[in-house]
Amino acid sequence: MPRTRGAHVGASSRAISFAVAAFVALSSLAMLSGPVLSAGPTTDASSSPGSSVSAGASGGPGTPGYKPPVLAYYYVWFNTASWSHAKADQPLLGPYTSTDPGVISQQVAWARESGVDAFIVSWKSSPSLNLALQELVAEAHRQNLKLVLIYEGLDVNRNPIPLATVESDLVWFENTYGSDPAFDLYGKPAVIWSGSWRFSNSDITTVRNLIDAPSKILLLGSEKSAAAYQARAGLFDGDAYYWSSADPMTTPGYLTKLNALGQAVHAAGGLWLAPAPAGFDARLNGGTSTVDRRNGATLTAAWSDALGTSPDGIAVISWNEYTEGSYIEPSVNYSFRYLTVLSSLTGAPGPSTTAVPSEPAPSAQPSAAATAAVAGATGATGAGAAGGSGGPARPAPMDYSPASILFAAGVLLILVIFGWRLRSGREELVEPKEGP
């Protein structure tokens, strides 16, 4: 039956009405989304690190319903030869190399599925570690993982490395990754100085000034007690105590010590990353101490204690420190047991599959994505994700960009109207003429 002109006009009206309604709906969504807000309270860049953040700020530790981000210490020093020395277990991914993009992709996927928000990546500058960091940053972008840096300030004999090396490495990091969004968990890159207790106040002050902390970088210490942190609170923007050898169930004063340290950090306005170890075994590395894993009960107890200190992050020890026996990544001995335990603590669904992918071919060259990621970051002079603002910020949820939503709405409106016009022209060409 021939289509009448009235029907054609009615259809066109409905099409335009639909397009306008869609435009209005998307525009409203953009208005509701609003601008992307700062992740948390900051002060002027000239403020001392001890006043950068107030403990118990709105939405932060100490407030009802606050859920701190989950971090895990992650190591990038492995090559195929690493797995034949002081290892009582092997990863399910095989004797991997830390620069392998396929391995990194699977590790990040398992971590994200288990509720890990960020890796605390161990680093100091060397060709292999720089490449591993580059690949990790690229994968972090793809899977929305955040990163915190832990700078290895001690050598293999636990002696401080030269201050000039620390200065050079951290300036390079700031110039390369200072404005990279992978490091903006706390508003701007956070760097934990491992072994800070082996460096003088003068050393730390020199480095702080060089990297413009806290304006561009948040410099956290690794001090071991409340008294130690209080004596140096003016030098740091927080603290992350790597206490892997303690047993949360039997070490005397374990919770008391963590509570005191957390309170000291927050009293000075800093970020407190509380440790949550899964177990420990120093026997293959010349030590004698061990902490039984208890099939996950040790990690569960450590998690509960860490959470009780009102932390700005729970730092799981560790993702893949095999030499000290604290790893939780899937392994030959434990399979997925410790990611199952972690998932029960975070409320995450856990790994979507427990099938181990075939081992990817090792790659000596950076992936294209990693090269692009660093190329985009290089040239930034460490301005930081939060510009010149003063202190650490609490993690904030991702927001949709109003501009992108409005753009999409406009494109939708144009496409609908264009489609109607095209259809209208075709119908006029084929529509039968009405009789005289």
Rosetta blueprint (number, residue, H / E / L):
1 M L
2 P L
3 R L
4 T L
5 R H
6 G H
7 A H
8 H H
9 V H
10 G H
11 A H
12 S H
13 S H
14 R H
15 A H
16 I H
17 S H
18 F H
19 A H
20 V H
21 A H
22 A H
23 F H
24 V H
25 A H
26 L H
27 S H
28 S H
29 L H
30 A H
31 M H
32 L H
33 S H
34 G L
35 P L
36 V L
37 L L
38 S L
39 A L
40 G L
41 P L
42 T L
43 T L
44 D L
45 A L
46 S L
47 S L
48 S L
49 P H
50 G H
51 S H
52 S L
53 V L
54 S L
55 A L
56 G L
57 A L
58 S L
59 G L
60 G L
61 P L
62 G L
63 T L
64 P L
65 G L
66 Y L
67 K L
68 P L
69 P L
70 V E
71 L E
72 A E
73 Y E
74 Y E
75 Y L
76 V L
77 W L
78 F L
79 N L
80 T H
81 A H
82 S H
83 W H
84 S H
85 H L
86 A L
87 K L
88 A L
89 D L
90 Q L
91 P E
92 L L
93 L L
94 G L
95 P L
96 Y L
97 T L
98 S L
99 T L
100 D L
101 P H
102 G H
103 V H
104 I H
105 S H
106 Q H
107 Q H
108 V H
109 A H
110 W H
111 A H
112 R H
113 E H
114 S L
115 G L
116 V L
117 D L
118 A E
119 F E
120 I E
121 V E
122 S E
123 W E
124 K L
125 S L
126 S L
127 P H
128 S H
129 L H
130 N H
131 L H
132 A H
133 L H
134 Q H
135 E H
136 L H
137 V H
138 A H
139 E H
140 A H
141 H H
142 R H
143 Q H
144 N L
145 L L
146 K E
147 L E
148 V E
149 L E
150 I E
151 Y E
152 E E
153 G L
154 L E
155 D L
156 V L
157 N L
158 R L
159 N L
160 P E
161 I L
162 P L
163 L H
164 A H
165 T H
166 V H
167 E H
168 S H
169 D H
170 L H
171 V H
172 W H
173 F H
174 E H
175 N H
176 T H
177 Y H
178 G L
179 S L
180 D L
181 P H
182 A H
183 F H
184 D L
185 L L
186 Y L
187 G L
188 K L
189 P L
190 A E
191 V E
192 I E
193 W E
194 S E
195 G L
196 S H
197 W H
198 R H
199 F L
200 S L
201 N H
202 S H
203 D H
204 I H
205 T H
206 T H
207 V H
208 R H
209 N H
210 L H
211 I H
212 D L
213 A L
214 P L
215 S L
216 K L
217 I L
218 L E
219 L E
220 L E
221 G E
222 S L
223 E L
224 K L
225 S L
226 A H
227 A H
228 A H
229 Y H
230 Q H
231 A H
232 R L
233 A H
234 G H
235 L H
236 F L
237 D L
238 G E
239 D E
240 A E
241 Y L
242 Y L
243 W L
244 S L
245 S L
246 A L
247 D L
248 P L
249 M L
250 T L
251 T L
252 P L
253 G L
254 Y H
255 L H
256 T H
257 K H
258 L H
259 N H
260 A H
261 L H
262 G H
263 Q H
264 A H
265 V H
266 H H
267 A H
268 A L
269 G L
270 G L
271 L E
272 W E
273 L E
274 A E
275 P E
276 A E
277 P E
278 A L
279 G L
280 F E
281 D E
282 A L
283 R H
284 L H
285 N H
286 G L
287 G L
288 T L
289 S L
290 T E
291 V E
292 D L
293 R L
294 R H
295 N H
296 G H
297 A H
298 T H
299 L H
300 T H
301 A H
302 A H
303 W H
304 S H
305 D H
306 A H
307 L H
308 G L
309 T L
310 S L
311 P L
312 D L
313 G E
314 I E
315 A E
316 V E
317 I E
318 S L
319 W L
320 N L
321 E L
322 Y L
323 T L
324 E L
325 G L
326 S L
327 Y L
328 I L
329 E L
330 P L
331 S E
332 V L
333 N L
334 Y L
335 S E
336 F L
337 R H
338 Y H
339 L H
340 T H
341 V H
342 L H
343 S H
344 S H
345 L H
346 T H
347 G L
348 A L
349 P L
350 G L
351 P L
352 S L
353 T L
354 T L
355 A L
356 V L
357 P L
358 S L
359 E L
360 P L
361 A L
362 P L
363 S L
364 A L
365 Q L
366 P L
367 S L
368 A H
369 A H
370 A H
371 T H
372 A H
373 A H
374 V H
375 A H
376 G H
377 A H
378 T L
379 G L
380 A L
381 T L
382 G L
383 A L
384 G L
385 A L
386 A L
387 G L
388 G L
389 S L
390 G L
391 G L
392 P L
393 A L
394 R L
395 P L
396 A L
397 P L
398 M L
399 D L
400 Y L
401 S L
402 P H
403 A H
404 S H
405 I H
406 L H
407 F H
408 A H
409 A H
410 G H
411 V H
412 L H
413 L H
414 I H
415 L H
416 V H
417 I H
418 F H
419 G H
420 W H
421 R H
422 L H
423 R H
424 S H
425 G H
426 R H
427 E H
428 E H
429 L H
430 V H
431 E L
432 P L
433 K L
434 E L
435 G L
436 P L
